[in-house]
Structure formats: structure tokens, C-alpha cells
Amino acid sequence: MELKTGRVVRCPQCGGESLWSPDNRFRPFCSERCKLIDLGAWASDSYRIPDQESGIRDRESDQ
């Protein structure tokens, strides 16, 4: 019997439990499905890291 050791963390996609261990090839995700959903969100620009210029423009347009 092989023991899986590691810390249990929340999957960033579904919030389920995910094993943070070399045994989990999808970490930090719980499954390949959650990993691919997240990849798709990045590919479709659903996630963005704002640059400093756009943040300044947004604040100026609010005034």
C-alpha cells in the first residue's frame, strides 16, 4: 500500500480538496478538468494582470 503524503489545499478552480504533493500531477488543481478550465480562462483573457498605465487611466476617468 502506497501512502500519499502532502498537504491538503483548496483547488483554486472548484474549491475542492487537492493534495499538494508530487503525486498530484495537476497541483494545485484537484483534477485535469480544473487545470484545463483555468488554462482556458487565461487563454481567453478572463484573467488579467493590469498594467500600471491602465490603472492610472481608470482612476483619471473616474474623476
Stockholm file with secondary structure:
# STOCKHOLM 1.0

chainA/1-63         MELKTGRVVRCPQCGGESLWSPDNRFRPFCSERCKLIDLGAWASDSYRIPDQESGIRDRESDQ
#=GR chainA/1-63 SS CCCCCSEEEECTTTCCEEEESTTCTTTTSSSHHHHHHHHHHHHTTSSCCCCHHHHHHHHHHHC
#=GC SS_cons        CCCCCSEEEECTTTCCEEEESTTCTTTTSSSHHHHHHHHHHHHTTSSCCCCHHHHHHHHHHHC
//
